[in-house]
């Protein structure tokens, strides 16, 4: 080989080593625990920002946004704080942290798995005596085999997995003065008894990593493929669109998202603790929204969405968000007094429903005003959402007449004023009504791949269980060496645990005391 060829090969080898060294440093950096902790802290801070700053898909955002200064709107909008979980940097950090966890697990898992696959069942005397807990003693009235049987029994009694092996150890002989004679060697037979429990705790950190990755993956999929929106449900209304919000600096833009079906509100109901009270949340046991979904592909579906009973359809999850606490009535009960003969009859009509009297008069329930008043334009209105002066607005069509607007008051009202005068041959009075709000607000979450379910119910609860497994269990190992020492049985016992040293010391002390008792030491 020429000098030039040798020089070229040497330089190529150096370049290859340099590249390999650079790659190793990059992998070590990406898989470092410090980097993972740093990224996790940043994600926690960003998540806290998302909790402190009301997000654009949360009820009440409009009033919060209006309360901000122009500078806050520009800064928060530019940084994406109004929808932080969809920002590029949040998703980048999520993916970067996931990569760190995967690389760290790949790098460290083999050493942790070796505790399970190939446990250390034998050890030298010197190594055992250097353990945090160890002791040694000699017994004259028992053989090594008998001592081994007793130790195995005690280990099993304390729920330790027992592995027994035998080895032969060569060492230098001693002369009459007790000095080592390097010209002679002797071979000793040693019995090793190894006991352990909680070995799978060694891979507990990697179980945590798996559930943490599932948590990240579920949220990432849910955020990238789905959305959240609130929809106001008023009986009689229907829609095939939901409205979303996006921001361009301080400009708030609304846009519609087309649904593959139409949602119609059929009925809303609110069960009150005290029927005489208001319809606020503190007086509510449950509220229910009855909806009808008309789907070109699957036909019609009618469902009830209750407070603790959401409804799921084609990846869309409907659940109760809140109510619009303006008083209304789910049903009304009317007392009609005939102007001809003074006879009375009672009629009950559901919201947006109608009824027909025996004489052919048709009554339609148009609206309900809980605190009746005429506004500045002279039109019927409500002064508040409270049931202070309730009135039912009716559309009445006599058999041979024109449609009339009728006001049915709950309280007594003079007949000499237009709104209280008899109409269509009857005196109208509202005698009872079932309280219900003006509208319910349903939250619609679109999650076609069940990412949120994976994140919370598998990743979240699994993470809690894995952390409990890691911190409330430990890998406890105890070794013993039994050998014949000039006619006596010499025994060394030692142990260690990877955590919860206090609990392990109690176990070791209990085993040691029981062993001494059984061996009459």
Secondary structure, DSSP 8 states (H G I E B T S, - for coil): --HHHHHHHHHHHHHHHHHHHHHHHHHHHHT-HHHHHHHHHHHHHHHHHHHHS--TTSTTHHHHHHHS-HHHHHHHHHHTGGGGGGSHHHHHHHHHHHHHHHHHHHHHHHHHHHHHHS------HHHHHTSSEEEEEEESSS-HHHHHHHHHHHHHHTT-EEEEEEEEEEEEEE-TTS-EEEEEEEEEEEEEEEEEE-GGGGGHHHHHHHHHHHHHHHHHHHHHH-EEEEEEE-TT-EEEEEEEEEEETTEEEEEEEEEEEEEEEEEEEEEESSTTS--SGGGEEEEEEEEEEEETTTEEEEEEEETTB-EEETTEEEEEEEEEEEEEEEEEEEEEEETTT--EEEEEEETT-EEE-TTS-EEEEEEEETBEEE-TTS-EEESSSSSSB-EEEEEEE-TTS-EEEEEEESS---TTSGGGS-BTTEEEEEEEEEEEEEEEEEEEEE-TT-HHHIIIIIIIHHHHHHHHHHHH---EEEEEEEEEETTEEEEEEEEEESS-HHHHHHHHHHHHHHHHHHTT-
